[in-house]
Structures are given as C-alpha cells and as structure tokens.
Amino acid sequence: MRRRRRIVGLDAGQQRLADLDAELDRRRPVLLLDEPTAHLDDHHAREVVRRLREAAADGRTVLATSHDDRLLAAASDVIEVPYEHR
C-alpha cells in the first residue's frame, strides 16, 4: 500500500498542485479525477486546468467529474449527467 505524505507549509491549493504533479509524473496513460478544482481559489483552479490540458496534449486521456465551468470549457468532450433531487 502506497503511503501518502503531506508537505508541511503548503496551502490547500499548493498541496493539490503538488499531489497532481506527483500523479502526472507517474506517466499513466489515463487520469481519473473527481472534482479536481473543487474548493480551490481561482489561481490554483486555473493552474490545475492548465496542467490537465498539457497532459491531454501529451496524449493522455483525462476523465474528470466537475461542476467547474473552467474545466468544462477546457474539455474536448463533455457528458452531462442529469440529476434530480428527490
């Protein structure tokens, strides 16, 4: 089992970028992400989108769930799943 260690002194956005960079360094052909920009400020969210676009441009498949219009606008394909609250 892989142990995850947190880097002390980074804010939440910096930590998320560090985690994303570590995952991108693994060079997996498919990235699965659940709300990768959730709870990030605008600067960090845009940086996540930029790095995911670079990964896609490098030939990787990026699949993500998101409510973030910035991420949706960057996507080449969007599948909308309707939701009914009952």
N, C-alpha and C positions, 0 to 999 in steps of 0.2 A: 504494500500500500504506500502510495506516494505521500510524503508529509509536506504540508504547505507551511511556509514560514512567512510571517509578516515583516516587512521592513519598517522599522521604527522611525518616526519623524515625518512620514508622508501623510498628506491629507487624503481624504477618500478618493478624490479624482486622480491624484498621483498614484495611489495604490492600485486603482482599477487599471490605469495605463501600464503600470509595471506588470500586473497579472496578465494583461492582454499581450504585452511584449513577450513575456515568458511563453505564453501559448503559441504565439506566432513563430517564435524561434524553434519550436518543435517541428515545424515544416509539415504538418499534417495536410493532406490534400483537401479535407473538408473541415470547416469550422462550424460548430453548432453553438449558437449563443441565445441566451434568454434575457431579453431586455438589457443589452449591453450598455445603453446610455441612461438607464434609469437612475434617478437621484444624483445625477451629475450636473454641475453648472455648465453653462453654455460653452465655455472654452474647452473643458475636458470632453464634453459630449461631441463637439466638432472634431476634436483630435481622435477620438475613438472611430468616428465615421471615416476620417481620412485614412487611418491605418487599415480599416477593413476594406476600403476601396483599393488601397495598394495591394492588399492580399488577393483580392479578386482580380486585379490587373495582372498579378503574377501567376494567374491560372488556378488559384484555389477557389473552391466553392464555399461561399459564406451563406449560411442559413441562420436567420435570426427572427425571433419574435420581437415586436416592438410597437409602441404607440407613438414613437418619436417621429415627427414629420421629417426631420433632417435625415434620419436613417432611411425612411421610406423613399424620400426623394432621391437618395443615392443608389437605390436598388435597381437592378435591371429588370426584375420581375417581382410583383407583389401579389400575394394571395390573401384576400381579405376573408376573414372568418367571422360571420355574423354572430353576435352574442345577444341573447335575450335573457334579461334578468327576471327570474320568476320568484 
